[in-house]
C-alpha cells in the first residue's frame, strides 16, 4: 500500500536512509537495507525482495515506520493522560510537569527531546510531538508514576482507557 505524501512534506531517500521534512520538523531514520524504498508521484512505495517470512514482516514494519514519519512531520502525534483520585493533580513548572499523585513528595517529569508536555485543567496531561515512539514512551513514563489501581480505579490512565476492576475482599465462607 503506497504512503501518500501531503503537500509541504519532502521525502529524501538515499539507500536505506530516509529523511522526511515537513512543517512540524524533520525526522531521519535508517531502515533495513533489504527493503526497496522508492518515490512515486506523491507516494512512497515500499517493496520486498522476496516472499520469505522475514521480508514479509520487515515490509509491514518499514511501511508503518515511514507512514508514522510522514504523519508526524505533517500533523504530529498526541496522547492525553487523565489523573483519577482525590488530591491528584498536575501543574506546569517551566517545561516540566509536577505531579501530585498520593506520594509524600511531588513527582517531577522532564520532557524528552522533541516532546512537549502541557497540562489541561488540573488532571489532564497532554503529550505532543512529531516522533510517535517518543510520544508513546513519554506517556508511558508519566503513567508509570502511578498506574491505575484495579480495586479503586485511582491512578494515571490514558484518555479513553477502560480499567478492568476487580472485586475486593468478599469475606471468608464459614467464618464465625
N, C-alpha and C positions, 0 to 999 in steps of 0.2 A: 504494500500500500504506500503510495508516494506521500511525502510530507509536504503540505502546502507551505510556501514561504510568503508571508504577508508583505505588503508594501512597507518600505523603510527598514527591512531586515536584509542583511547581507551575509551570505554564507561562503566562506573560503575553504576549499578542500585541497590539502596538499598531502597526498598519500593517505596515511591513516590519521593525520592531524586535521581537526576541523575547528575553525574559528567562526563563531556566529556573533555578528554585531547588530544591535538594534537600538531603538530609542531609550530603553531602560539600562543598557550596558553592553558588556561584551563577555562571552564565555568561550573558553578554549578547552578542548579535550582530545586525548589520543585514544582512538578506538582500536579494536582488534584488527591487525593487518590483513587477515583473511577476507574480511568483508569488503565488498566493492561498492564504494560510495560515489555517486555522480550527481551532477546538477542537470535537470531537465529544464523545460520552460516553466519557471516559477515553482518548481518542485525539486525536492531532494529525493533521490531514489537509492535504496539500499538493496543490493543483490548478494546472494550467497553463491559460492563456487560449486557446492555440491549439495546433495540431499542427506548428508550424514547428520547424525543426531546433534553433534556439537555445532555444526554450521547452522542447523535449523534454530537451535536455541540462541546462538550468537546473533542470528539475523533479527529475531524479535527484540533482543536486548539492545542492539545497535540502533534499530529503528526507534525504540522507546527513548533512548538517551538523546538522540538527535531531535526528536519531537519535543522533548522537555526543554532542550536548549532553545529551540525556536520560540516556543510558547513563553519561556522565561524572559527572553530579551524583548519580546513584543508586549506581553501582558503582565508577566510576573506571577508569583505564587503567594498564597496567603493561607495561614492556618489560624484559627481562633480557639483559644482555651478559656474554659469557664471555671470559676472557683466556686465551690458549693460548701458552705459551712458557716457557722456563726463566728464572726470576727475574722473571717478570711478576706483579705483584701490585697490589692496590688497598687503600687504607685511608682511613678517615674522618678529617677534620680539621675538627671543628665540623660545619657543614652542607656543607662542600666535600668532594670526593673527590680524593685524591692518587694518581696512577697511576705505577708504575714499569714502563715498557714498553720497556726497552732503550736509552733515550737516556742521555746523561751527566747529565741533570737530571730531577727528578720533574716530571710534568705535573699541574697543579692545575686541576680542573674545578669551576666555581661553578654552582650550580643556577639555572635561570631562575625568575622569579617564578611561583608556583603549581605548581612541580615539586619533588618530594622525591627525594633520592638516598640509597641505602643500599648497604652492602657486605655480602655473604654469603660467609663463608669468606674466602679470600684472593684469589679470582679471579672473583668474580661481582659485577657492579654492577647494582642494581635501580633503575629509573626509574619513579616513580609520579606520578600527577596526575589532574586532572579534565578537562583540555583535551587531546584526542587529538593535535592538531597540535603542542602544546608538548612533550608526552612524546616523540613521534617525533623532533622536532628535537633535543631534548636527547640522546636516544640516538644520533642520527646524529653529533652533535658529539663525543660520547665515543668513538664508533667511529673517527672521523677522526683521533684521537690516534695510532693505529697500526692501519691497515687490515690485514686478513688477507693474508698473502703467499701467492700461488698456488703457489709452489715448495715452501715449507716448512710452510705451514699456520699459522705463528705470527702472532699479532695479536689484535685485539679483534673478536669476531663476535657476532651476535645468537644467542640461545639457539635451537637447532634449525636454524640456517643451515648449509647444505652449501657448503663451499668447494670450488670446482672446481679440482682440482690439475692442474698442468702437469708434463710430463716435463722433466727437467733436460737438460744437455748430453749428447748421445749420442756425441760424438766425430765427427771427420771421416772420411768414407769415403775410402780410398785414401791415408791419411797414412802416412808411413814414418818 
